[in-house]
Amino acid sequence: MQAINTREQFENFINSDGKFTKIVLFSASWSEASTDYDKLILELKNEKEYGTDYEIGKLKGKLIDRIEGFIPIKLKELLIKSTFDAIAAKKENIDKLRETAEKTEGEEKSEEKQQEELNERLKRLINKERLTLFMKGSPTEPKCGFSQQIVKLLKAHNIQFWTFDILLDEQVRQGLKIYSDWPTYPQLYLDGELLGGIDVVREEMKDPAFVEKLPKLV
């Protein structure tokens, strides 16, 4: 089994001349179904009646988005087509292949749906008020120094804001880091857009024009 680590290696593998049917394994170490694929393909490869008909390459899942034209959920069709074109494969092996492929496709769709639902939830939270603060604790009981500082800063300027305690929801806490590409808390959002953390906000608050556009307490 040939390891594929770059797009160039992938293209060379696919486009190289030869009589062998090419099989590419898109692998993910966290997926049980992916491990099943590896075992099954090697099992097929080791069967004497047609084991020499294949050339196998293995590509880590995190590199998939670098290869244009490949859709992960199409892996089932790719593998089954390669198998049928090359051999009169054993029915039980093809059945295994189908079952594993369907399991993987289901996992991928489920994960995609969960991510979409989380992103929608994060978007709703961010836009709950004009100024939204994701912090550790609450304005009356902040759980870290940075959260305490940003609350104090906003209150000092009579700013109206809504807060969300990330310590009460690990899914939001981890998901928002990826959603906004910002690894630390607190995070302050204005009109759905990330302003930043305490350092960024502190600098922005030195600008009267910036302070003027923030929502104020009546």
ChimeraX commands (.cxc) that place a marker at each C-alpha (Angstrom):
marker #1 position 0.00,0.00,0.00 radius 0.5
marker #1 position 1.48,3.31,-1.12 radius 0.5
marker #1 position 1.29,6.31,1.22 radius 0.5
marker #1 position 0.03,9.50,-0.44 radius 0.5
marker #1 position 0.85,12.72,1.40 radius 0.5
marker #1 position 0.66,15.44,-1.24 radius 0.5
marker #1 position -1.50,16.43,-4.17 radius 0.5
marker #1 position 1.42,15.77,-6.52 radius 0.5
marker #1 position 1.79,12.23,-5.20 radius 0.5
marker #1 position -1.95,11.73,-5.62 radius 0.5
marker #1 position -1.92,12.90,-9.25 radius 0.5
marker #1 position 1.14,10.79,-10.06 radius 0.5
marker #1 position -0.51,7.74,-8.54 radius 0.5
marker #1 position -3.77,8.23,-10.43 radius 0.5
marker #1 position -2.19,9.13,-13.77 radius 0.5
marker #1 position 0.68,6.63,-13.81 radius 0.5
marker #1 position 0.62,4.06,-16.60 radius 0.5
marker #1 position 0.02,0.44,-15.78 radius 0.5
marker #1 position -2.38,-2.44,-16.07 radius 0.5
marker #1 position -3.50,-2.22,-12.46 radius 0.5
marker #1 position -6.81,-0.83,-11.25 radius 0.5
marker #1 position -6.11,2.05,-8.89 radius 0.5
marker #1 position -7.75,2.12,-5.47 radius 0.5
marker #1 position -7.34,5.14,-3.20 radius 0.5
marker #1 position -8.17,4.82,0.49 radius 0.5
marker #1 position -9.18,8.11,2.08 radius 0.5
marker #1 position -8.39,7.34,5.68 radius 0.5
marker #1 position -9.35,8.92,9.02 radius 0.5
marker #1 position -7.76,7.56,12.18 radius 0.5
marker #1 position -10.80,8.50,14.30 radius 0.5
marker #1 position -13.24,6.52,12.14 radius 0.5
marker #1 position -13.88,2.85,12.91 radius 0.5
marker #1 position -15.36,2.43,9.43 radius 0.5
marker #1 position -12.15,3.78,7.89 radius 0.5
marker #1 position -10.15,1.12,9.72 radius 0.5
marker #1 position -12.59,-1.47,8.40 radius 0.5
marker #1 position -11.92,-0.25,4.86 radius 0.5
marker #1 position -8.18,-0.69,5.32 radius 0.5
marker #1 position -8.59,-4.26,6.53 radius 0.5
marker #1 position -11.09,-5.16,3.82 radius 0.5
marker #1 position -9.04,-3.80,0.94 radius 0.5
marker #1 position -5.92,-5.57,2.19 radius 0.5
marker #1 position -7.97,-8.76,2.52 radius 0.5
marker #1 position -9.03,-8.44,-1.11 radius 0.5
marker #1 position -5.48,-7.63,-2.13 radius 0.5
marker #1 position -4.14,-10.77,-0.48 radius 0.5
marker #1 position -6.52,-13.14,-2.26 radius 0.5
marker #1 position -4.53,-15.05,-4.87 radius 0.5
marker #1 position -7.12,-15.17,-7.64 radius 0.5
marker #1 position -6.99,-11.43,-8.25 radius 0.5
marker #1 position -4.73,-9.85,-5.66 radius 0.5
marker #1 position -2.23,-8.67,-8.27 radius 0.5
marker #1 position -4.89,-6.72,-10.20 radius 0.5
marker #1 position -4.81,-3.76,-7.82 radius 0.5
marker #1 position -2.55,-0.87,-6.95 radius 0.5
marker #1 position -3.53,0.73,-3.65 radius 0.5
marker #1 position -2.79,4.23,-2.37 radius 0.5
marker #1 position -3.71,5.59,1.05 radius 0.5
marker #1 position -4.46,9.24,1.75 radius 0.5
marker #1 position -5.22,10.82,5.13 radius 0.5
marker #1 position -8.66,12.37,5.33 radius 0.5
marker #1 position -7.36,15.82,6.32 radius 0.5
marker #1 position -5.77,16.17,2.86 radius 0.5
marker #1 position -9.00,15.50,0.94 radius 0.5
marker #1 position -9.91,19.17,0.58 radius 0.5
marker #1 position -6.66,19.77,-1.28 radius 0.5
marker #1 position -7.62,17.42,-4.10 radius 0.5
marker #1 position -10.08,19.05,-6.45 radius 0.5
marker #1 position -12.96,17.01,-7.75 radius 0.5
marker #1 position -13.11,14.43,-4.98 radius 0.5
marker #1 position -16.19,14.17,-2.78 radius 0.5
marker #1 position -15.69,11.98,0.32 radius 0.5
marker #1 position -19.16,10.41,0.23 radius 0.5
marker #1 position -18.48,9.15,-3.29 radius 0.5
marker #1 position -15.84,6.76,-1.94 radius 0.5
marker #1 position -18.38,3.94,-1.99 radius 0.5
marker #1 position -18.98,4.25,-5.73 radius 0.5
marker #1 position -15.27,4.63,-6.43 radius 0.5
marker #1 position -14.28,1.45,-4.59 radius 0.5
marker #1 position -17.15,-0.70,-5.86 radius 0.5
marker #1 position -16.64,0.43,-9.45 radius 0.5
marker #1 position -12.93,-0.35,-9.29 radius 0.5
marker #1 position -13.66,-3.78,-7.88 radius 0.5
marker #1 position -16.27,-4.76,-10.48 radius 0.5
marker #1 position -14.21,-3.45,-13.39 radius 0.5
marker #1 position -11.17,-5.47,-12.42 radius 0.5
marker #1 position -12.59,-8.82,-11.35 radius 0.5
marker #1 position -15.57,-11.07,-10.96 radius 0.5
marker #1 position -15.38,-10.35,-7.24 radius 0.5
marker #1 position -16.72,-12.60,-4.56 radius 0.5
marker #1 position -20.23,-11.58,-3.57 radius 0.5
marker #1 position -19.52,-11.69,0.15 radius 0.5
marker #1 position -16.58,-9.29,-0.21 radius 0.5
marker #1 position -18.60,-6.83,-2.27 radius 0.5
marker #1 position -21.40,-7.01,0.29 radius 0.5
marker #1 position -18.88,-6.18,3.01 radius 0.5
marker #1 position -17.63,-3.28,0.95 radius 0.5
marker #1 position -21.12,-1.91,0.42 radius 0.5
marker #1 position -22.03,-2.23,4.10 radius 0.5
marker #1 position -18.87,-0.46,5.21 radius 0.5
marker #1 position -19.30,2.28,2.61 radius 0.5
marker #1 position -22.89,2.91,3.63 radius 0.5
marker #1 position -21.83,3.09,7.27 radius 0.5
marker #1 position -19.15,5.65,6.42 radius 0.5
marker #1 position -21.52,7.71,4.29 radius 0.5
marker #1 position -24.02,7.75,7.14 radius 0.5
marker #1 position -21.33,8.90,9.59 radius 0.5
marker #1 position -20.24,11.69,7.26 radius 0.5
marker #1 position -23.78,12.94,6.68 radius 0.5
marker #1 position -24.49,12.81,10.41 radius 0.5
marker #1 position -21.34,14.77,11.25 radius 0.5
marker #1 position -22.04,17.33,8.53 radius 0.5
marker #1 position -25.58,17.82,9.82 radius 0.5
marker #1 position -24.39,18.18,13.40 radius 0.5
marker #1 position -21.84,20.80,12.33 radius 0.5
marker #1 position -24.45,22.70,10.34 radius 0.5
marker #1 position -26.82,22.69,13.31 radius 0.5
marker #1 position -24.06,23.90,15.65 radius 0.5
marker #1 position -23.09,26.71,13.27 radius 0.5
marker #1 position -26.71,27.82,13.04 radius 0.5
marker #1 position -26.97,27.85,16.82 radius 0.5
marker #1 position -23.76,29.86,17.17 radius 0.5
marker #1 position -25.02,32.35,14.61 radius 0.5
marker #1 position -28.27,32.80,16.55 radius 0.5
marker #1 position -26.39,33.34,19.81 radius 0.5
marker #1 position -23.99,35.84,18.25 radius 0.5
marker #1 position -26.89,37.83,16.83 radius 0.5
marker #1 position -29.13,37.65,19.90 radius 0.5
marker #1 position -28.31,41.29,20.66 radius 0.5
marker #1 position -26.33,43.99,18.87 radius 0.5
marker #1 position -23.45,43.49,21.31 radius 0.5
marker #1 position -22.85,39.93,22.50 radius 0.5
marker #1 position -20.11,38.82,24.89 radius 0.5
marker #1 position -19.03,35.19,25.24 radius 0.5
marker #1 position -17.29,34.99,28.59 radius 0.5
marker #1 position -16.41,32.75,31.50 radius 0.5
marker #1 position -19.06,33.26,34.12 radius 0.5
marker #1 position -21.55,36.12,34.24 radius 0.5
marker #1 position -21.22,39.92,34.54 radius 0.5
marker #1 position -22.01,39.65,38.26 radius 0.5
marker #1 position -19.75,36.62,38.78 radius 0.5
marker #1 position -16.97,36.51,36.18 radius 0.5
marker #1 position -14.86,33.35,36.36 radius 0.5
marker #1 position -11.60,34.72,34.95 radius 0.5
marker #1 position -9.64,37.96,35.05 radius 0.5
marker #1 position -10.02,38.75,31.35 radius 0.5
marker #1 position -13.80,38.33,31.49 radius 0.5
marker #1 position -13.91,40.54,34.56 radius 0.5
marker #1 position -11.85,43.23,32.82 radius 0.5
marker #1 position -13.97,43.38,29.67 radius 0.5
marker #1 position -17.23,43.55,31.67 radius 0.5
marker #1 position -15.80,46.37,33.76 radius 0.5
marker #1 position -14.70,48.21,30.61 radius 0.5
marker #1 position -18.12,47.96,28.95 radius 0.5
marker #1 position -19.95,49.02,32.09 radius 0.5
marker #1 position -17.65,52.00,32.52 radius 0.5
marker #1 position -18.87,53.32,29.16 radius 0.5
marker #1 position -22.54,52.57,29.92 radius 0.5
marker #1 position -22.63,49.95,27.13 radius 0.5
marker #1 position -25.61,47.62,26.75 radius 0.5
marker #1 position -24.59,44.02,26.06 radius 0.5
marker #1 position -25.79,40.43,26.36 radius 0.5
marker #1 position -23.58,37.63,27.68 radius 0.5
marker #1 position -23.26,33.88,27.29 radius 0.5
marker #1 position -21.40,31.77,29.85 radius 0.5
marker #1 position -19.24,29.35,27.86 radius 0.5
marker #1 position -18.45,27.33,30.99 radius 0.5
marker #1 position -22.04,26.05,30.94 radius 0.5
marker #1 position -21.88,24.74,27.36 radius 0.5
marker #1 position -18.77,22.91,26.15 radius 0.5
marker #1 position -20.17,22.52,22.63 radius 0.5
marker #1 position -20.47,26.29,22.24 radius 0.5
marker #1 position -17.12,26.86,23.95 radius 0.5
marker #1 position -15.21,24.65,21.50 radius 0.5
marker #1 position -17.37,25.29,18.45 radius 0.5
marker #1 position -17.09,29.08,18.59 radius 0.5
marker #1 position -13.29,28.88,18.51 radius 0.5
marker #1 position -13.53,27.19,15.11 radius 0.5
marker #1 position -16.52,29.18,13.86 radius 0.5
marker #1 position -14.79,32.54,14.42 radius 0.5
marker #1 position -11.19,31.32,14.17 radius 0.5
marker #1 position -10.43,32.88,17.55 radius 0.5
marker #1 position -8.92,30.53,20.16 radius 0.5
marker #1 position -9.43,32.44,23.42 radius 0.5
marker #1 position -12.14,34.00,25.57 radius 0.5
marker #1 position -13.75,36.42,26.15 radius 0.5
marker #1 position -15.04,37.17,22.63 radius 0.5
marker #1 position -17.08,40.30,21.87 radius 0.5
marker #1 position -19.36,40.57,18.81 radius 0.5
marker #1 position -20.98,43.69,17.36 radius 0.5
marker #1 position -23.82,43.29,14.86 radius 0.5
marker #1 position -22.82,39.68,14.23 radius 0.5
marker #1 position -19.13,40.42,13.63 radius 0.5
marker #1 position -16.25,39.48,15.94 radius 0.5
marker #1 position -14.48,42.47,17.48 radius 0.5
marker #1 position -11.97,40.41,19.47 radius 0.5
marker #1 position -10.89,39.84,23.04 radius 0.5
marker #1 position -10.00,42.16,25.89 radius 0.5
marker #1 position -6.84,43.59,24.30 radius 0.5
marker #1 position -8.54,44.46,21.01 radius 0.5
marker #1 position -11.63,45.89,22.70 radius 0.5
marker #1 position -9.55,47.95,25.12 radius 0.5
marker #1 position -7.72,49.58,22.21 radius 0.5
marker #1 position -10.94,50.17,20.26 radius 0.5
marker #1 position -12.56,51.83,23.27 radius 0.5
marker #1 position -9.93,54.56,23.12 radius 0.5
marker #1 position -11.60,55.77,19.93 radius 0.5
marker #1 position -14.64,57.98,20.71 radius 0.5
marker #1 position -16.14,57.20,17.30 radius 0.5
marker #1 position -16.08,53.49,18.11 radius 0.5
marker #1 position -17.64,54.00,21.52 radius 0.5
marker #1 position -20.33,56.18,19.97 radius 0.5
marker #1 position -21.62,53.39,17.71 radius 0.5
marker #1 position -22.01,50.89,20.56 radius 0.5
marker #1 position -25.51,50.36,22.03 radius 0.5
marker #1 position -26.00,52.29,25.27 radius 0.5
marker #1 position -28.06,51.60,28.36 radius 0.5
marker #1 position -31.07,53.86,28.60 radius 0.5
marker link #1:1,2 radius 0.2
marker link #1:2,3 radius 0.2
marker link #1:3,4 radius 0.2
marker link #1:4,5 radius 0.2
marker link #1:5,6 radius 0.2
marker link #1:6,7 radius 0.2
marker link #1:7,8 radius 0.2
marker link #1:8,9 radius 0.2
marker link #1:9,10 radius 0.2
marker link #1:10,11 radius 0.2
marker link #1:11,12 radius 0.2
marker link #1:12,13 radius 0.2
marker link #1:13,14 radius 0.2
marker link #1:14,15 radius 0.2
marker link #1:15,16 radius 0.2
marker link #1:16,17 radius 0.2
marker link #1:17,18 radius 0.2
marker link #1:18,19 radius 0.2
marker link #1:19,20 radius 0.2
marker link #1:20,21 radius 0.2
marker link #1:21,22 radius 0.2
marker link #1:22,23 radius 0.2
marker link #1:23,24 radius 0.2
marker link #1:24,25 radius 0.2
marker link #1:25,26 radius 0.2
marker link #1:26,27 radius 0.2
marker link #1:27,28 radius 0.2
marker link #1:28,29 radius 0.2
marker link #1:29,30 radius 0.2
marker link #1:30,31 radius 0.2
marker link #1:31,32 radius 0.2
marker link #1:32,33 radius 0.2
marker link #1:33,34 radius 0.2
marker link #1:34,35 radius 0.2
marker link #1:35,36 radius 0.2
marker link #1:36,37 radius 0.2
marker link #1:37,38 radius 0.2
marker link #1:38,39 radius 0.2
marker link #1:39,40 radius 0.2
marker link #1:40,41 radius 0.2
marker link #1:41,42 radius 0.2
marker link #1:42,43 radius 0.2
marker link #1:43,44 radius 0.2
marker link #1:44,45 radius 0.2
marker link #1:45,46 radius 0.2
marker link #1:46,47 radius 0.2
marker link #1:47,48 radius 0.2
marker link #1:48,49 radius 0.2
marker link #1:49,50 radius 0.2
marker link #1:50,51 radius 0.2
marker link #1:51,52 radius 0.2
marker link #1:52,53 radius 0.2
marker link #1:53,54 radius 0.2
marker link #1:54,55 radius 0.2
marker link #1:55,56 radius 0.2
marker link #1:56,57 radius 0.2
marker link #1:57,58 radius 0.2
marker link #1:58,59 radius 0.2
marker link #1:59,60 radius 0.2
marker link #1:60,61 radius 0.2
marker link #1:61,62 radius 0.2
marker link #1:62,63 radius 0.2
marker link #1:63,64 radius 0.2
marker link #1:64,65 radius 0.2
marker link #1:65,66 radius 0.2
marker link #1:66,67 radius 0.2
marker link #1:67,68 radius 0.2
marker link #1:68,69 radius 0.2
marker link #1:69,70 radius 0.2
marker link #1:70,71 radius 0.2
marker link #1:71,72 radius 0.2
marker link #1:72,73 radius 0.2
marker link #1:73,74 radius 0.2
marker link #1:74,75 radius 0.2
marker link #1:75,76 radius 0.2
marker link #1:76,77 radius 0.2
marker link #1:77,78 radius 0.2
marker link #1:78,79 radius 0.2
marker link #1:79,80 radius 0.2
marker link #1:80,81 radius 0.2
marker link #1:81,82 radius 0.2
marker link #1:82,83 radius 0.2
marker link #1:83,84 radius 0.2
marker link #1:84,85 radius 0.2
marker link #1:85,86 radius 0.2
marker link #1:86,87 radius 0.2
marker link #1:87,88 radius 0.2
marker link #1:88,89 radius 0.2
marker link #1:89,90 radius 0.2
marker link #1:90,91 radius 0.2
marker link #1:91,92 radius 0.2
marker link #1:92,93 radius 0.2
marker link #1:93,94 radius 0.2
marker link #1:94,95 radius 0.2
marker link #1:95,96 radius 0.2
marker link #1:96,97 radius 0.2
marker link #1:97,98 radius 0.2
marker link #1:98,99 radius 0.2
marker link #1:99,100 radius 0.2
marker link #1:100,101 radius 0.2
marker link #1:101,102 radius 0.2
marker link #1:102,103 radius 0.2
marker link #1:103,104 radius 0.2
marker link #1:104,105 radius 0.2
marker link #1:105,106 radius 0.2
marker link #1:106,107 radius 0.2
marker link #1:107,108 radius 0.2
marker link #1:108,109 radius 0.2
marker link #1:109,110 radius 0.2
marker link #1:110,111 radius 0.2
marker link #1:111,112 radius 0.2
marker link #1:112,113 radius 0.2
marker link #1:113,114 radius 0.2
marker link #1:114,115 radius 0.2
marker link #1:115,116 radius 0.2
marker link #1:116,117 radius 0.2
marker link #1:117,118 radius 0.2
marker link #1:118,119 radius 0.2
marker link #1:119,120 radius 0.2
marker link #1:120,121 radius 0.2
marker link #1:121,122 radius 0.2
marker link #1:122,123 radius 0.2
marker link #1:123,124 radius 0.2
marker link #1:124,125 radius 0.2
marker link #1:125,126 radius 0.2
marker link #1:126,127 radius 0.2
marker link #1:127,128 radius 0.2
marker link #1:128,129 radius 0.2
marker link #1:129,130 radius 0.2
marker link #1:130,131 radius 0.2
marker link #1:131,132 radius 0.2
marker link #1:132,133 radius 0.2
marker link #1:133,134 radius 0.2
marker link #1:134,135 radius 0.2
marker link #1:135,136 radius 0.2
marker link #1:136,137 radius 0.2
marker link #1:137,138 radius 0.2
marker link #1:138,139 radius 0.2
marker link #1:139,140 radius 0.2
marker link #1:140,141 radius 0.2
marker link #1:141,142 radius 0.2
marker link #1:142,143 radius 0.2
marker link #1:143,144 radius 0.2
marker link #1:144,145 radius 0.2
marker link #1:145,146 radius 0.2
marker link #1:146,147 radius 0.2
marker link #1:147,148 radius 0.2
marker link #1:148,149 radius 0.2
marker link #1:149,150 radius 0.2
marker link #1:150,151 radius 0.2
marker link #1:151,152 radius 0.2
marker link #1:152,153 radius 0.2
marker link #1:153,154 radius 0.2
marker link #1:154,155 radius 0.2
marker link #1:155,156 radius 0.2
marker link #1:156,157 radius 0.2
marker link #1:157,158 radius 0.2
marker link #1:158,159 radius 0.2
marker link #1:159,160 radius 0.2
marker link #1:160,161 radius 0.2
marker link #1:161,162 radius 0.2
marker link #1:162,163 radius 0.2
marker link #1:163,164 radius 0.2
marker link #1:164,165 radius 0.2
marker link #1:165,166 radius 0.2
marker link #1:166,167 radius 0.2
marker link #1:167,168 radius 0.2
marker link #1:168,169 radius 0.2
marker link #1:169,170 radius 0.2
marker link #1:170,171 radius 0.2
marker link #1:171,172 radius 0.2
marker link #1:172,173 radius 0.2
marker link #1:173,174 radius 0.2
marker link #1:174,175 radius 0.2
marker link #1:175,176 radius 0.2
marker link #1:176,177 radius 0.2
marker link #1:177,178 radius 0.2
marker link #1:178,179 radius 0.2
marker link #1:179,180 radius 0.2
marker link #1:180,181 radius 0.2
marker link #1:181,182 radius 0.2
marker link #1:182,183 radius 0.2
marker link #1:183,184 radius 0.2
marker link #1:184,185 radius 0.2
marker link #1:185,186 radius 0.2
marker link #1:186,187 radius 0.2
marker link #1:187,188 radius 0.2
marker link #1:188,189 radius 0.2
marker link #1:189,190 radius 0.2
marker link #1:190,191 radius 0.2
marker link #1:191,192 radius 0.2
marker link #1:192,193 radius 0.2
marker link #1:193,194 radius 0.2
marker link #1:194,195 radius 0.2
marker link #1:195,196 radius 0.2
marker link #1:196,197 radius 0.2
marker link #1:197,198 radius 0.2
marker link #1:198,199 radius 0.2
marker link #1:199,200 radius 0.2
marker link #1:200,201 radius 0.2
marker link #1:201,202 radius 0.2
marker link #1:202,203 radius 0.2
marker link #1:203,204 radius 0.2
marker link #1:204,205 radius 0.2
marker link #1:205,206 radius 0.2
marker link #1:206,207 radius 0.2
marker link #1:207,208 radius 0.2
marker link #1:208,209 radius 0.2
marker link #1:209,210 radius 0.2
marker link #1:210,211 radius 0.2
marker link #1:211,212 radius 0.2
marker link #1:212,213 radius 0.2
marker link #1:213,214 radius 0.2
marker link #1:214,215 radius 0.2
marker link #1:215,216 radius 0.2
marker link #1:216,217 radius 0.2
marker link #1:217,218 radius 0.2
view
